[in-house]
Amino acid sequence: MVALSDLASALESYRGRDRLIRTLGYCCQLVGGVLVEQCPARSEVGTRLLALSSQLSHCRVVLRLFDDAAMFIYTKQYGLGAEEEDVFVRCVSILSNLADQLYYPCEHVAWAADAKILHVDSARWWTLSTTLWGLSLLLGVARSLWMVLKLRHRLRNPPEAFTRYVVHGSPRRLPASWSPAGLPSQGSAQSHCPTPRMQALGWGWGADVC
């Protein structure tokens, strides 16, 4: 009963329904494709699953007709990324937001062309929307990889304030007057002990100091 209640709560929101429809659509497409290609005896079932996947995808296209306003608000709030410290992340995020913002109207035009609402070539608009979607994905991957590389670099090269007292793996006793930024300095050796987070990151300088 609890699981059913959680499912009902999730389906009450737009994002919850979209996740469920997307998951079901991709699963039907995967299983249907495997059955059609690998199991000729069950190709009819595979064809039905592919048809269901197509309808679920079409459902998501219709629901995305109302996503433009939310995307515009997000893009406007981010702006030029003035609060972003990393220049590369800022540029990639701006380009990604621009690609996402242009993706929606292109998809709307393609959908309207398929529905015979607009008399334009739908294939061209579908190609354009798919290109923008792929560009957004690539930019997102590039941003994530860049952030991972930066985190790895920070872990491998901690700030000098925490490493200059470690020479060739041998800890050196800190001077009594030294205090790292953010740690209290009360003139005792205990005040120079690394925090648990620093110890977890390997920024400690020996148990003899503490």
N, CA and C of each residue as an Amber inpcrd file, in Angstrom:
protein
   630
   0.8270000  -1.2040000   0.0000000   0.0000000   0.0000000   0.0000000
   0.8680000   1.2630000   0.0000000   1.9990000   1.2060000   0.7330000
   2.8960000   2.3600000   0.7780000   3.4980000   2.6230000  -0.5980000
   3.8960000   1.5330000  -1.2780000   4.4710000   1.6850000  -2.6130000
   3.4530000   2.2600000  -3.5860000   2.2060000   1.8020000  -3.4760000
   1.1570000   2.3220000  -4.3460000   0.8990000   3.7990000  -4.0730000
   0.9470000   4.1760000  -2.8000000   0.7550000   5.5790000  -2.4380000
   1.8870000   6.4450000  -2.9790000   3.1240000   5.9410000  -2.8850000
   4.2640000   6.6870000  -3.4200000   4.1590000   6.8330000  -4.9330000
   3.7190000   5.7640000  -5.6070000   3.5590000   5.8260000  -7.0570000
   2.4980000   6.8440000  -7.4510000   1.3870000   6.8470000  -6.7140000
   0.3250000   7.8120000  -7.0040000   0.8030000   9.2400000  -6.7830000
   1.5850000   9.4540000  -5.7340000   2.1110000  10.7940000  -5.4680000
   3.0660000  11.2390000  -6.5700000   3.8820000  10.2960000  -7.0540000
   4.8200000  10.6380000  -8.1240000   4.0920000  10.9660000  -9.4220000
   3.0230000  10.2270000  -9.7000000   2.2920000  10.4400000 -10.9480000
   1.4500000  11.7050000 -10.9250000   1.2590000  12.2920000  -9.7540000
   0.5050000  13.5390000  -9.6790000   1.3010000  14.7210000 -10.2320000
   2.6190000  14.5830000 -10.2920000   3.4630000  15.6620000 -10.8040000
   3.8180000  15.4040000 -12.2600000   4.1070000  16.4780000 -12.9650000
   4.4680000  16.3530000 -14.3800000   5.7690000  15.5800000 -14.5450000
   6.7630000  15.8940000 -13.7130000   8.0540000  15.2200000 -13.8160000
   7.9290000  13.7330000 -13.5100000   7.0840000  13.4000000 -12.5380000
   6.9020000  11.9940000 -12.2130000   6.2870000  11.2170000 -13.3640000
   5.2620000  11.7900000 -13.9890000   4.6430000  11.1230000 -15.1410000
   5.6230000  11.0080000 -16.2980000   6.4060000  12.0630000 -16.5190000
   7.3520000  12.0320000 -17.6320000   8.4030000  10.9480000 -17.4300000
   8.8800000  10.8010000 -16.1970000   9.8760000   9.7550000 -15.9270000
   9.2930000   8.3660000 -16.1690000   8.0580000   8.1570000 -15.7290000
   7.4350000   6.8500000 -15.9200000   7.2110000   6.5630000 -17.4000000
   6.6910000   7.5400000 -18.1320000   6.4430000   7.3480000 -19.5640000
   7.7590000   7.1100000 -20.3000000   8.7810000   7.8580000 -19.9420000
  10.0820000   7.6930000 -20.5940000  10.6620000   6.3100000 -20.3230000
  10.5880000   5.8650000 -19.0660000  11.1280000   4.5480000 -18.7210000
  10.3800000   3.4380000 -19.4450000   9.0570000   3.5080000 -19.4370000
   8.2670000   2.4880000 -20.1310000   8.5390000   2.5070000 -21.6320000
   8.6470000   3.7050000 -22.1990000   8.8970000   3.8030000 -23.6360000
  10.2250000   3.1980000 -24.0390000  11.2770000   3.5010000 -23.2810000
  12.5960000   2.9530000 -23.6090000  12.6420000   1.4410000 -23.3900000
  11.9870000   0.9700000 -22.3390000  11.9640000  -0.4770000 -22.0860000
  11.2230000  -1.2130000 -23.2030000  10.0890000  -0.6720000 -23.6150000
   9.3370000  -1.2990000 -24.7090000  10.1390000  -1.2860000 -26.0030000
  10.8410000  -0.1960000 -26.2430000  11.6430000  -0.1130000 -27.4600000
  12.7920000  -1.1170000 -27.4390000  13.4330000  -1.2640000 -26.2830000
  14.5420000  -2.2120000 -26.1660000  14.0670000  -3.6480000 -26.3200000
  13.0520000  -4.0230000 -25.5470000  12.5590000  -5.4010000 -25.6030000
  11.9520000  -5.7050000 -26.9660000  11.1940000  -4.7620000 -27.5080000
  10.5890000  -4.9790000 -28.8170000  11.6250000  -5.1460000 -29.9100000
  12.6740000  -4.3310000 -29.8770000  13.7290000  -4.4670000 -30.8770000
  14.4520000  -5.7960000 -30.7830000  14.7070000  -6.2470000 -29.5500000
  15.3760000  -7.5400000 -29.3700000  14.5000000  -8.6760000 -29.8820000
  13.2060000  -8.6270000 -29.5830000  12.3050000  -9.6930000 -30.0330000
  12.1890000  -9.7240000 -31.5520000  12.1240000  -8.5700000 -32.1690000
  11.9970000  -8.5310000 -33.6290000  13.2590000  -9.0370000 -34.3080000
  14.4230000  -8.6730000 -33.7650000  15.6850000  -9.0240000 -34.4120000
  16.1730000 -10.4240000 -34.0510000  15.9720000 -10.8390000 -32.7930000
  16.5700000 -12.0790000 -32.3210000  15.5840000 -13.2360000 -32.1850000
  14.3030000 -12.9430000 -32.0660000  13.3080000 -14.0020000 -31.8510000
  12.1940000 -13.8830000 -32.8940000  12.3930000 -14.4660000 -34.0690000
  11.3620000 -14.3680000 -35.1170000  10.0160000 -14.9320000 -34.6800000
  10.0250000 -15.9200000 -33.7870000   8.7620000 -16.5130000 -33.3480000
   7.9230000 -15.5260000 -32.5460000   8.5710000 -14.5580000 -31.9310000
   7.8590000 -13.5630000 -31.1330000   7.9580000 -12.1710000 -31.7510000
   8.1550000 -12.1220000 -33.0400000   8.2900000 -10.8330000 -33.7090000
   7.0130000 -10.0050000 -33.6170000   5.8530000 -10.6910000 -33.5710000
   4.5960000  -9.9470000 -33.4670000   4.5130000  -9.2040000 -32.1380000
   4.9430000  -9.8660000 -31.0550000   4.9670000  -9.2000000 -29.7500000
   5.9370000  -8.0290000 -29.7730000   7.0800000  -8.2410000 -30.4040000
   8.0510000  -7.1590000 -30.5140000   7.5060000  -5.9770000 -31.2930000
   6.7670000  -6.2520000 -32.3600000   6.1760000  -5.1730000 -33.1530000
   5.1680000  -4.3800000 -32.3320000   4.3910000  -5.0740000 -31.5190000
   3.4200000  -4.3810000 -30.6720000   4.1130000  -3.5140000 -29.6230000
   5.1970000  -4.0340000 -29.0690000   5.9440000  -3.2460000 -28.0860000
   6.5570000  -2.0040000 -28.7290000   7.0450000  -2.1420000 -29.9490000
   7.5910000  -0.9840000 -30.6530000   6.5010000   0.0440000 -30.9470000
   5.3050000  -0.4400000 -31.2840000   4.1870000   0.4850000 -31.5160000
   3.8160000   1.2170000 -30.2300000   3.8240000   0.4930000 -29.1050000
   3.5390000   1.1200000 -27.8180000   4.6040000   2.1530000 -27.4710000
   5.8610000   1.8190000 -27.7380000   6.9440000   2.7590000 -27.4820000
   6.7820000   4.0240000 -28.3160000   6.3540000   3.8660000 -29.5640000
   6.1430000   5.0270000 -30.4280000   5.0350000   5.9260000 -29.8920000
   3.9620000   5.3290000 -29.3950000   2.8580000   6.1180000 -28.8510000
   3.2680000   6.8420000 -27.5650000   4.0530000   6.1750000 -26.7240000
   4.5320000   6.8250000 -25.5040000   5.4620000   7.9880000 -25.8300000
   6.2880000   7.8090000 -26.8460000   7.1560000   8.8970000 -27.2800000
   6.3350000  10.0710000 -27.8050000   5.2930000   9.7660000 -28.5520000
   4.4090000  10.8180000 -29.0590000   3.7210000  11.5450000 -27.9040000
   3.3680000  10.8060000 -26.8680000   2.7540000  11.4190000 -25.6900000
   3.7020000  12.4230000 -25.0450000   4.9630000  12.0730000 -24.9480000
   5.9470000  12.9880000 -24.3610000   6.1330000  14.2270000 -25.2250000
   6.0650000  14.0530000 -26.5410000   6.1820000  15.2060000 -27.4400000
   5.0480000  16.1940000 -27.1840000   3.8410000  15.6770000 -27.0130000
   2.6920000  16.5510000 -26.7550000   2.8420000  17.2470000 -25.4030000
   3.2990000  16.5190000 -24.3940000   3.4690000  17.1240000 -23.0730000
   4.5390000  18.2140000 -23.0830000   5.5360000  18.0710000 -23.9420000
   6.5990000  19.0790000 -24.0030000   6.1550000  20.3690000 -24.6840000
   4.9430000  20.3970000 -25.1990000   4.4340000  21.6410000 -25.7760000
   4.3360000  22.7500000 -24.7330000   4.3110000  22.3700000 -23.4690000
   4.1180000  23.3480000 -22.4000000   5.3900000  23.5750000 -21.5820000
   6.5360000  23.1460000 -22.1050000   7.7950000  23.2770000 -21.3680000
   8.5570000  24.5560000 -21.6940000   8.1260000  25.3020000 -22.6930000
   8.9000000  26.4680000 -23.1290000   9.0280000  27.5170000 -22.0320000
   7.9260000  27.7890000 -21.3340000   7.9510000  28.8380000 -20.3130000
   8.9150000  28.4860000 -19.1880000   8.8660000  27.2340000 -18.7220000
   9.7640000  26.8160000 -17.6400000  11.2220000  26.8960000 -18.0820000
  11.4950000  26.4890000 -19.3240000  12.8650000  26.5560000 -19.8260000
  13.3230000  27.9970000 -19.9670000  12.4410000  28.8760000 -20.3950000
  12.8000000  30.2900000 -20.5450000  13.1220000  30.9150000 -19.1880000
  12.3280000  30.5910000 -18.1690000  12.5880000  31.1280000 -16.8310000
  13.9430000  30.6500000 -16.3210000  14.2470000  29.3640000 -16.5370000
  15.5350000  28.8310000 -16.0860000  16.6900000  29.5150000 -16.8190000
  16.5540000  29.6680000 -18.1370000  17.6140000  30.3120000 -18.9140000
  17.8030000  31.7610000 -18.4900000  16.7110000  32.4490000 -18.2190000
  16.7940000  33.8430000 -17.7930000  17.4530000  33.9610000 -16.4270000
  17.1230000  33.0580000 -15.5170000  17.7190000  33.0990000 -14.1850000
  19.2240000  32.8230000 -14.2380000  19.6340000  31.8970000 -15.0910000
  21.0690000  31.5980000 -15.2030000  21.8010000  32.7310000 -15.9100000
  21.1630000  33.3000000 -16.9280000  21.7620000  34.4200000 -17.6450000
  23.0980000  34.0570000 -18.2640000  24.0990000  34.8970000 -18.0020000
  25.4500000  34.6600000 -18.5030000  26.3240000  33.9440000 -17.4780000
  25.6950000  33.3940000 -16.4570000  26.4470000  32.6250000 -15.4660000
  27.4040000  33.4630000 -14.6540000  26.9460000  34.6360000 -14.2180000
  27.8380000  35.5320000 -13.4780000  28.3230000  34.9090000 -12.1720000
  27.5270000  34.0300000 -11.5860000  27.9140000  33.4090000 -10.3210000
  28.7940000  32.1800000 -10.5250000  29.0130000  31.7800000 -11.7660000
  29.8370000  30.6030000 -12.0560000  31.3040000  31.0120000 -12.0560000
  32.1190000  30.3470000 -11.2470000  33.5280000  30.7100000 -11.1430000
  34.3410000  30.2010000 -12.3260000  34.0360000  29.0010000 -12.7990000
  34.8050000  28.4040000 -13.8810000  34.3130000  28.9290000 -15.2280000
  35.2240000  29.4590000 -16.0370000  34.8520000  30.0440000 -17.3260000
  34.3500000  28.9740000 -18.2880000  35.0100000  27.8110000 -18.2980000
  34.6000000  26.7460000 -19.2130000  33.1960000  26.2580000 -18.8850000
  32.9250000  26.0320000 -17.6070000  31.5950000  25.5840000 -17.1930000
  30.5500000  26.6340000 -17.5450000  30.9000000  27.8980000 -17.3740000
  29.9630000  28.9700000 -17.7000000  29.6210000  28.9700000 -19.1820000
  30.6320000  28.8850000 -20.0400000  30.3940000  28.9100000 -21.4860000
  29.5900000  27.6960000 -21.9370000  29.9500000  26.5250000 -21.4200000
  29.2360000  25.3080000 -21.8010000  27.7840000  25.3670000 -21.3300000
  27.5590000  25.8870000 -20.1390000  26.1940000  25.9790000 -19.6130000
  25.3510000  26.9470000 -20.4350000  25.9400000  28.0620000 -20.8460000
  25.2010000  29.0230000 -21.6690000  24.8200000  28.4030000 -23.0060000
  25.7670000  27.7110000 -23.6390000  25.4740000  27.0630000 -24.9160000
  24.4300000  25.9600000 -24.7490000  24.5180000  25.2200000 -23.6540000
  23.5430000  24.1580000 -23.4030000  22.1430000  24.7340000 -23.2030000
  22.0470000  25.8190000 -22.4490000  20.7420000  26.4620000 -22.2540000
  20.1820000  26.9850000 -23.5720000  21.0530000  27.5360000 -24.4040000
  20.6050000  28.0380000 -25.7030000  20.1010000  26.9040000 -26.5880000
  20.8250000  25.7810000 -26.5900000  20.3910000  24.6300000 -27.3870000
  19.0560000  24.0940000 -26.8920000  18.8850000  24.0240000 -25.5730000
  17.6170000  23.5430000 -25.0210000  16.4710000  24.4940000 -25.3520000
  16.7520000  25.7920000 -25.2790000  15.7020000  26.7740000 -25.5500000
  15.2430000  26.7140000 -27.0060000  16.1730000  26.4710000 -27.9270000
  15.8160000  26.3810000 -29.3420000  15.2080000  25.0260000 -29.6980000
  15.5280000  24.0200000 -28.8960000  15.0300000  22.6750000 -29.1880000
  13.5040000  22.6060000 -29.1490000  12.9180000  23.2250000 -28.1280000
  11.4710000  23.1010000 -27.9450000  10.6620000  23.6580000 -29.1120000
  10.8920000  24.8990000 -29.5600000  10.0860000  25.3850000 -30.6910000
  10.3030000  24.5840000 -31.9700000  11.5230000  24.0890000 -32.1850000
  11.7640000  23.2660000 -33.3760000  10.9520000  21.9760000 -33.3150000
  10.9020000  21.3660000 -32.1410000  10.1090000  20.1490000 -31.9940000
   8.6190000  20.4450000 -32.1430000   8.1820000  21.5920000 -31.6400000
   6.7700000  21.9520000 -31.7730000   6.3790000  22.0980000 -33.2440000
   7.2450000  22.7380000 -34.0180000   6.9590000  22.9160000 -35.4400000
   6.9170000  21.5580000 -36.1440000   7.8520000  20.6750000 -35.8050000
   7.8680000  19.3430000 -36.4160000   6.6040000  18.5660000 -36.0680000
   6.1820000  18.6560000 -34.8040000   4.9470000  17.9780000 -34.3950000
   3.7410000  18.5500000 -35.1280000   3.6810000  19.8760000 -35.2340000
   2.5610000  20.5100000 -35.9260000   2.5410000  20.1410000 -37.4050000
   3.7120000  19.9690000 -37.9950000   3.7720000  19.5600000 -39.3990000
   3.2670000  18.1320000 -39.5730000   3.6390000  17.2400000 -38.6530000
   3.1430000  15.8630000 -38.7240000   1.6340000  15.8030000 -38.5220000
   1.1150000  16.7030000 -37.6930000  -0.3280000  16.7260000 -37.4260000
  -1.1000000  17.5070000 -38.4860000  -0.4180000  17.9590000 -39.5390000
  -1.0330000  18.7160000 -40.6390000  -1.5840000  20.0650000 -40.1870000
  -1.0480000  20.5710000 -39.0800000  -1.4460000  21.8970000 -38.6210000
  -0.6700000  22.9680000 -39.3780000   0.6040000  22.6930000 -39.6390000
   1.4460000  23.5780000 -40.4370000   1.8600000  22.8530000 -41.7090000
   1.8990000  23.5750000 -42.7990000   2.2730000  22.9830000 -44.0840000
   3.7580000  23.2450000 -44.3440000   4.5830000  22.5380000 -43.6020000
   6.0340000  22.6240000 -43.7650000   6.5900000  21.2060000 -43.7730000
   7.8680000  21.1140000 -44.1340000   8.5360000  19.8120000 -44.1710000
   8.9070000  19.4010000 -42.7470000   8.2250000  18.3980000 -42.2140000
   8.4720000  17.9930000 -40.8300000   9.8400000  17.3450000 -40.6590000
  10.3290000  16.6540000 -41.7020000  11.6120000  15.9550000 -41.5820000
  12.7410000  16.9390000 -41.2830000  12.7040000  18.0930000 -41.9230000
  13.7570000  19.0820000 -41.6900000  13.7340000  19.5840000 -40.2510000
  12.5490000  19.8090000 -39.7170000  12.4390000  20.3040000 -38.3470000
  12.7670000  19.2200000 -37.3310000  12.4130000  17.9680000 -37.6430000
  12.8050000  16.8780000 -36.7490000  14.3250000  16.7360000 -36.7140000
  14.9590000  16.8850000 -37.8720000  16.4210000  16.8000000 -37.9210000
  17.0610000  17.9150000 -37.1030000  16.5120000  19.1180000 -37.2300000
  17.0570000  20.2480000 -36.4870000  16.8680000  20.0670000 -34.9840000
  15.6890000  19.6300000 -34.5690000  15.4460000  19.4310000 -33.1390000
  16.3180000  18.3140000 -32.5780000  16.5050000  17.2440000 -33.3550000
  17.3690000  16.1500000 -32.8980000  18.8170000  16.6070000 -32.7820000
  19.2580000  17.4490000 -33.7170000  20.6220000  17.9840000 -33.6530000
  20.8250000  18.8300000 -32.4010000  19.8550000  19.6750000 -32.0890000
  19.9480000  20.5010000 -30.8800000  19.9290000  19.6420000 -29.6240000
  19.1100000  18.5950000 -29.6410000  19.0560000  17.6760000 -28.5000000
  20.4000000  16.9810000 -28.2970000  20.9940000  16.4970000 -29.3970000
  22.2990000  15.8520000 -29.2940000  23.3850000  16.8110000 -28.8420000
  23.3260000  18.0600000 -29.3290000  24.3020000  19.0660000 -28.9060000
  24.1870000  19.3410000 -27.4150000  22.9600000  19.4170000 -26.9190000
  22.7600000  19.6390000 -25.4860000  23.3300000  18.4870000 -24.6680000
  23.1330000  17.2620000 -25.1360000  23.6860000  16.1060000 -24.4270000
  25.2120000  16.1450000 -24.4040000  25.8270000  16.4540000 -25.5430000
  27.2880000  16.5020000 -25.6080000  27.8480000  17.5920000 -24.7010000
  27.1870000  18.7360000 -24.6710000  27.6390000  19.8130000 -23.7940000
  27.5020000  19.4200000 -22.3270000  26.4240000  18.7190000 -21.9980000
  26.2590000  18.2470000 -20.6300000  27.3300000  17.2480000 -20.2350000
  27.6780000  16.3530000 -21.1570000  28.7460000  15.3860000 -20.8870000
  30.0800000  16.0960000 -20.7090000  30.3570000  17.0760000 -21.5740000
  31.6130000  17.8250000 -21.4670000  31.7050000  18.5650000 -20.1380000
  30.5990000  19.1680000 -19.7070000  30.5960000  19.8790000 -18.4270000
  30.8390000  18.9220000 -17.2660000  30.1880000  17.7680000 -17.3000000
  30.3560000  16.7950000 -16.2160000  31.7790000  16.2590000 -16.1630000
  32.3530000  15.9330000 -17.3310000  33.7260000  15.4320000 -17.3600000
  34.7090000  16.4800000 -16.8550000  34.4950000  17.7290000 -17.2330000
  35.3820000  18.8040000 -16.7750000  35.3270000  18.9530000 -15.2560000
  34.1440000  18.8680000 -14.6860000  34.0070000  18.9950000 -13.2380000
  34.6450000  17.8100000 -12.5200000  34.5090000  16.6120000 -13.0970000
  35.1480000  15.4360000 -12.5020000  36.6640000  15.5780000 -12.5320000
  37.2030000  16.0500000 -13.6620000  38.6500000  16.2410000 -13.7640000
  39.1440000  17.2740000 -12.7610000  38.3850000  18.3370000 -12.5690000
  38.7830000  19.3510000 -11.5960000  38.7720000  18.7950000 -10.1780000
  37.7610000  17.9950000  -9.8570000  37.7070000  17.3940000  -8.5270000
  38.8720000  16.4390000  -8.3020000  39.2060000  15.6440000  -9.3130000
  40.3440000  14.7330000  -9.1860000  41.6420000  15.5080000  -9.0070000
  41.7680000  16.6140000  -9.7310000  42.9770000  17.4250000  -9.6010000
  43.0890000  18.0130000  -8.1980000  41.9670000  18.4470000  -7.6420000
  41.9960000  19.0140000  -6.2950000  42.3360000  17.9570000  -5.2530000
  41.8400000  16.7370000  -5.4490000  42.1390000  15.6760000  -4.4990000
  43.6010000  15.2500000  -4.5760000  44.1550000  15.2500000  -5.7940000
  45.5530000  14.8540000  -5.9520000  46.5140000  15.9730000  -5.5730000
  46.0640000  17.2110000  -5.6710000  46.9150000  18.3530000  -5.3580000
  46.1980000  19.2530000  -4.3600000  46.1600000  18.8650000  -3.0900000
  45.4910000  19.6950000  -2.0860000  46.2210000  21.0110000  -1.9180000
  45.5740000  21.9960000  -1.2970000  46.2010000  23.3110000  -1.1120000
  47.5430000  23.2110000  -0.4170000  48.4410000  24.1210000  -0.7780000
  49.7990000  24.0930000  -0.2390000  49.8150000  24.2360000   1.2690000
  48.8180000  24.9440000   1.8060000  48.7820000  25.1650000   3.2470000
  48.6890000  23.8680000   4.0240000  48.1520000  22.8000000   3.3630000
  47.9810000  21.5310000   4.0510000  49.0500000  20.5170000   3.6690000
  49.9000000  20.8230000   2.6940000  50.8540000  19.8300000   2.2210000
  52.3050000  20.2320000   2.4070000  52.6020000  21.4860000   2.6600000
  53.9990000  21.8870000   2.7010000  54.7250000  21.3570000   3.9350000
  53.9630000  20.8500000   4.9190000  54.5960000  20.2940000   6.1070000
  54.7540000  18.7850000   6.0220000  54.4590000  18.2070000   4.8450000
  54.6640000  16.7850000   4.6210000  55.7280000  16.6350000   3.5490000
  56.8630000  16.0770000   3.8660000  57.9820000  15.9410000   2.9410000
  58.2680000  14.4650000   2.7370000  58.1160000  14.0000000   1.4840000
  58.3840000  12.6100000   1.1310000  57.6090000  11.6430000   2.0290000
  56.3790000  11.9960000   2.3360000  55.5250000  11.1020000   3.1060000
  55.7840000  11.1320000   4.5970000  56.7550000  11.9220000   5.0680000
  57.0550000  11.9880000   6.4910000  56.5080000  13.2830000   7.0600000
  55.6120000  13.2210000   8.0250000  55.0300000  14.4430000   8.5800000
  56.0490000  15.2210000   9.3900000  55.9600000  16.5370000   9.3130000
  56.8060000  17.4220000  10.1080000  55.9390000  18.1560000  11.1090000
  56.4770000  18.3950000  12.2760000  55.7110000  19.0700000  13.3200000
  55.4560000  20.5150000  12.9170000  54.2120000  20.9510000  13.1030000
  53.8280000  22.3110000  12.7560000  54.3560000  23.2880000  13.7910000
  54.7130000  24.4890000  13.3650000  55.0970000  25.5060000  14.3500000
  53.9030000  25.9170000  15.1820000  54.1550000  26.3360000  16.4020000
  53.0700000  26.6580000  17.3270000  52.2560000  27.8480000  16.8610000
  52.8570000  28.7230000  16.0560000  52.1540000  29.9300000  15.6210000
  51.3320000  29.7240000  14.3740000  51.4340000  28.5220000  13.7410000
  50.7470000  28.2960000  12.4620000  49.3370000  27.8100000  12.7020000
  48.3850000  28.3330000  11.9090000  46.9960000  27.8960000  12.0020000
  46.3830000  27.9390000  10.6250000  45.8740000  26.8160000  10.0970000
  45.2590000  26.8230000   8.7710000  43.9800000  27.6300000   8.7790000
  43.6280000  28.1470000   7.6110000  42.4170000  28.9630000   7.4920000
  41.1980000  28.1350000   7.8340000  40.3270000  28.7240000   8.6220000
  39.0860000  28.0510000   8.9650000  39.1730000  27.2070000  10.2120000
  40.4100000  27.0370000  10.8040000  40.5600000  26.2510000  12.0180000
  40.9000000  27.1840000  13.1720000  40.4090000  26.9060000  14.3590000
  40.6960000  27.7860000  15.4920000  42.1480000  27.6940000  15.9050000
  42.6940000  28.7950000  16.3730000  44.0680000  28.8420000  16.8550000
  44.0490000  29.3190000  18.2940000  44.3780000  28.4070000  19.2100000
  44.3390000  28.7300000  20.6230000  45.6870000  28.4950000  21.2930000
  46.7350000  28.3400000  20.4740000  48.0570000  28.1760000  21.0350000
  48.3540000  26.7810000  21.5160000  47.4820000  25.8270000  21.2520000
  47.7120000  24.4580000  21.6810000  47.8370000  23.5700000  20.4730000
  48.4670000  22.4090000  20.6590000  48.6380000  21.4790000  19.5470000
  47.3040000  20.9490000  19.0770000  46.3240000  20.8470000  19.9770000
  45.0220000  20.3100000  19.6100000  44.3300000  21.1890000  18.5870000
  44.5920000  22.5190000  18.6040000  43.9260000  23.4260000  17.6760000
  44.3930000  23.2290000  16.2580000  45.5310000  22.5310000  16.0500000
  46.0590000  22.3280000  14.7110000  45.6610000  20.9820000  14.1300000
  44.8440000  20.2180000  14.8060000  44.4690000  18.8990000  14.3100000
  43.5510000  19.0390000  13.1100000  43.7220000  18.2000000  12.0900000
  42.8420000  18.2650000  10.9210000  41.4460000  17.8030000  11.2710000
  40.4730000  18.3360000  10.5390000  39.0960000  17.9150000  10.7240000
  38.9090000  16.5230000  10.1520000  37.8240000  15.8110000  10.5170000
  37.5850000  14.4800000   9.9400000  37.5260000  14.4950000   8.4310000
  36.9640000  15.5760000   7.8150000  36.9010000  15.6330000   6.3520000
  38.2940000  15.7370000   5.7550000  39.1910000  16.5310000   6.4040000
  40.5660000  16.6300000   5.9140000  41.2750000  15.2880000   6.0170000
  41.0320000  14.5680000   7.1180000  41.6500000  13.2620000   7.2660000
  41.1580000  12.2980000   6.1990000  39.8580000  12.3740000   5.8700000
  39.3090000  11.4880000   4.8420000  39.9070000  11.7810000   3.4820000
  40.2750000  13.0610000   3.2440000  40.8770000  13.4380000   1.9710000
  42.3860000  13.2670000   1.9670000  42.9480000  12.7910000   3.0790000
  44.3840000  12.5840000   3.1390000  45.1630000  13.8410000   3.4310000
  44.5140000  14.8250000   4.0810000  45.1850000  16.0860000   4.3660000
  45.7140000  16.1370000   5.7950000  45.7950000  15.0050000   6.4710000
  46.3190000  14.9930000   7.8300000  47.8280000  15.1390000   7.8310000
  48.4170000  15.4470000   8.9950000  49.8690000  15.6210000   9.0510000
  50.4870000  14.8730000  10.2130000  49.8690000  13.7600000  10.5630000
  50.5170000  12.8990000  11.5340000  49.8360000  12.9280000  12.8830000
  49.7750000  11.7620000  13.5130000  49.0980000  11.6690000  14.8010000
  49.9150000  12.2970000  15.9120000  51.2490000  12.4700000  15.6890000
  52.0690000  13.0080000  16.7610000  51.7440000  14.4670000  17.0270000
  51.1920000  15.1710000  16.0150000  50.8420000  16.5730000  16.2110000
  49.6080000  16.6840000  17.0770000  48.6550000  15.7590000  16.8980000
  47.3920000  15.8160000  17.6290000  47.4770000  15.0490000  18.9180000
